Amino acid sequence: MLLLLFSYAFYQHILFFLLLLPFSFFYPFLQRNKLRKKRQEVLVSQFKEMLSILSAYLSAGYSLENALFACIPDLENLLGKKCYMVEELKQIKRSLSMNRPLEEALSQFALRSGVDDIHNFSEIFLVAKRSGGDLIQIIQQSSTIIRDKLTITEEIITLNASRRFEQKIMNGVPFFMIFYLNASSPEFFRILYSSLMGRVVMSFCLCIYLLAIYLSQRIIAIPV
C-alpha cells in the first residue's frame, strides 16, 4: 500500500510501482526494529514498576528469590497477566525450578530484553553475590538508582511524544500537497509525469523526501 502511494504520488505509472516493489522486502525489517524498540520501552516501564515492588518486599525481609516471585501477582493485578514483565518473571521462576542459579536466570532475562538497565541490574546482582557483601542492601540501593533513571527516561519519552506526532504530520504534508495539486490543477503536474526531465525531477524529490524522513527520525530518536 505504501509503495502504491509513493509510485502514484511521484510517478503515476505502474512500471515504477513494479520497479519499487523489491524495496518492499526491506519494510518488514524496519517494522521489526520499530516493534522491538516499542517492546523495550514497554518492558522498561514495567521493569521500573517491578523494582518498586521488589524493594518493598526486600525491605520486609524477603530473600531476593522470594521477593521476585512475590512480585508476580502484584504485577498481574497492576499490569495484567500477559504483560512482558510477568512473563519474564515466570520464566525466571521456571529456570529456578530446574535448579538453575538465579544469576543465570537474570542474565538470560537481560539478554532477551536487550535493555541496558536490565543488564546493569543483572551485573550488579552477580558482582554483589560474588563479593559477599550485603546483597539485599546493594540490590535495594541499585534498584532505587535504576528506578530514578528510568523515571527520567520516561519523562523524556513523554516530552518527545509531541515531536514524534508532529514529525508524522510533516511526513504526510508532501503527499497532501501533491494530491491537492493533482486534483485542483492536473495540468500543472502533467509535465512532471510525462517527460524524461520530469521523471528525473520527481525522482530527485523522492530521494530528498526519503532523506528528510531519515534525518527527522534520527533527530527525534534521542538516546537516553
C-alpha positions in Angstrom: 0.0 0.0 0.0 2.8 2.4 0.9 4.7 1.6 -2.4 1.5 2.2 -4.3 1.2 5.6 -2.6 4.7 6.5 -3.5 4.5 5.4 -7.1 1.3 7.2 -7.7 2.4 10.5 -6.0 5.8 10.7 -7.7 5.4 8.8 -11.0 1.7 7.9 -11.6 2.8 4.8 -13.6 2.5 1.1 -12.9 6.0 0.5 -14.2 7.6 2.5 -11.4 5.5 0.6 -8.9 7.0 -2.6 -10.2 10.5 -1.1 -10.0 9.9 0.0 -6.4 8.4 -3.4 -5.4 11.7 -5.0 -4.5 12.3 -2.4 -1.8 9.1 -3.6 0.0 11.1 -6.6 1.2 13.1 -4.2 3.5 9.9 -2.9 5.1 9.3 -5.9 7.5 12.9 -5.5 8.8 12.2 -1.8 9.5 9.0 -2.6 11.2 10.6 -5.4 13.2 13.1 -2.9 14.6 10.4 -0.4 15.4 8.3 -3.1 17.2 11.4 -4.3 19.1 12.1 -0.8 20.3 8.4 -0.3 21.3 8.5 -3.6 23.2 11.7 -2.4 25.0 10.0 0.9 26.0 7.1 -1.0 27.5 9.3 -3.5 29.2 11.4 -0.7 30.7 8.3 0.9 32.2 7.1 -2.5 33.6 10.6 -3.2 34.9 10.5 0.1 36.9 7.2 -1.0 38.5 8.7 -4.3 39.3 11.7 -2.6 41.0 9.4 -0.6 43.2 7.5 -3.7 44.3 10.8 -5.7 44.7 12.3 -3.0 47.0 9.2 -3.1 49.2 9.4 -6.9 49.6 13.2 -6.8 50.3 12.6 -4.2 53.0 10.0 -6.6 54.5 12.8 -9.2 54.9 12.1 -11.4 51.8 15.0 -13.1 50.1 15.7 -11.9 46.6 14.2 -15.1 45.0 11.0 -14.9 47.1 10.7 -11.2 46.5 10.9 -11.8 42.7 8.2 -14.5 43.0 6.0 -12.3 45.2 6.1 -9.5 42.5 4.3 -11.7 40.0 0.7 -11.5 41.5 1.2 -7.8 42.2 2.3 -7.1 38.7 -0.6 -9.2 37.3 -3.1 -7.1 39.2 -1.3 -3.9 38.2 -0.4 -4.6 34.5 -2.3 -7.7 33.5 -1.3 -11.4 33.4 0.0 -11.1 29.8 2.4 -8.2 30.4 6.1 -8.7 29.4 7.4 -8.4 33.0 5.1 -11.1 34.3 6.1 -13.4 31.6 9.8 -12.8 32.2 9.4 -13.4 36.0 7.6 -16.6 35.3 10.4 -17.7 33.0 12.9 -16.9 35.8 10.7 -19.0 38.2 10.7 -21.9 35.8 14.5 -21.7 35.5 14.9 -21.8 39.2 12.6 -24.8 39.5 15.0 -26.6 37.2 17.8 -25.9 39.7 19.4 -23.2 37.6 21.2 -20.4 39.6 19.4 -17.1 39.9 22.3 -15.2 38.3 22.0 -17.3 35.2 18.2 -16.7 35.0 18.7 -12.9 35.4 21.5 -12.9 32.8 19.2 -14.7 30.3 16.5 -12.2 31.1 18.8 -9.3 30.4 20.0 -10.9 27.2 16.4 -11.4 26.0 15.4 -7.9 26.8 18.2 -6.0 25.1 17.8 -3.2 27.7 20.9 -1.7 29.3 19.3 -1.0 32.6 18.2 -4.6 33.0 21.6 -5.8 32.0 23.1 -3.5 34.7 20.7 -4.9 37.3 21.9 -8.4 36.4 25.5 -7.4 36.6 25.1 -5.7 39.9 23.5 -8.8 41.4 26.3 -11.0 40.0 29.0 -8.8 41.4 27.3 -8.4 44.8 26.8 -12.1 45.2 30.5 -12.8 44.3 31.8 -10.1 46.6 29.9 -11.5 49.6 28.5 -8.1 50.7 25.0 -7.2 52.0 23.2 -8.5 48.9 19.8 -7.2 49.9 21.0 -3.7 50.7 23.1 -3.5 47.5 20.1 -4.6 45.4 17.8 -2.1 47.1 20.2 0.8 46.5 20.8 -0.2 43.0 17.1 -0.6 42.3 16.5 2.9 43.6 19.1 4.4 41.3 17.9 2.4 38.3 14.3 3.3 39.1 15.1 7.0 39.3 17.0 6.8 35.9 14.0 5.0 34.3 11.7 7.7 35.6 13.7 10.4 33.9 13.8 8.3 30.7 10.0 8.0 30.7 9.7 11.8 31.2 12.0 12.4 28.2 9.9 9.9 26.1 6.7 11.7 27.1 8.0 15.1 26.3 9.3 13.8 23.0 5.9 12.2 22.1 4.5 15.5 20.7 7.5 15.9 18.4 7.0 12.4 17.1 3.4 13.3 16.3 4.5 16.5 14.5 7.0 14.5 12.5 4.4 12.1 11.3 2.2 15.0 10.2 5.1 16.6 8.4 5.9 13.4 6.6 2.4 13.4 5.2 2.3 17.0 4.1 4.1 16.4 0.7 1.6 13.8 -0.3 -1.3 16.1 0.6 0.2 18.9 -1.5 0.8 16.6 -4.5 -2.7 15.1 -4.3 -4.3 18.5 -3.9 -2.5 20.0 -6.9 -3.2 16.9 -9.0 -6.9 17.2 -8.1 -7.2 21.0 -8.5 -4.7 21.7 -11.3 -3.8 18.4 -13.1 -2.1 20.2 -16.0 0.3 21.8 -13.5 2.0 18.5 -12.7 1.4 16.8 -16.1 4.8 17.7 -17.4 6.4 16.0 -14.4 4.7 12.7 -15.2 5.0 12.7 -19.0 8.6 13.8 -19.7 12.1 12.4 -19.0 13.2 15.5 -17.2 10.0 15.5 -15.2 10.7 11.9 -14.1 14.3 12.9 -13.1 13.0 15.8 -11.1 10.4 13.7 -9.3 13.0 11.0 -8.6 15.2 13.7 -7.1 12.3 14.9 -5.0 11.6 11.4 -3.8 15.2 11.0 -2.7 15.2 14.3 -0.8 11.9 13.3 0.8 13.3 10.0 2.0 16.4 11.7 3.3 14.2 14.2 5.2 12.3 11.3 6.8 15.5 9.6 7.8 17.0 12.8 9.3 13.8 13.6 11.2 13.8 10.1 12.7 17.5 10.5 13.7 16.8 13.8 15.3 13.8 12.6 17.3 15.5 9.3 18.4 17.2 10.8 21.4 19.4 8.3 23.2 18.6 8.1 26.9 
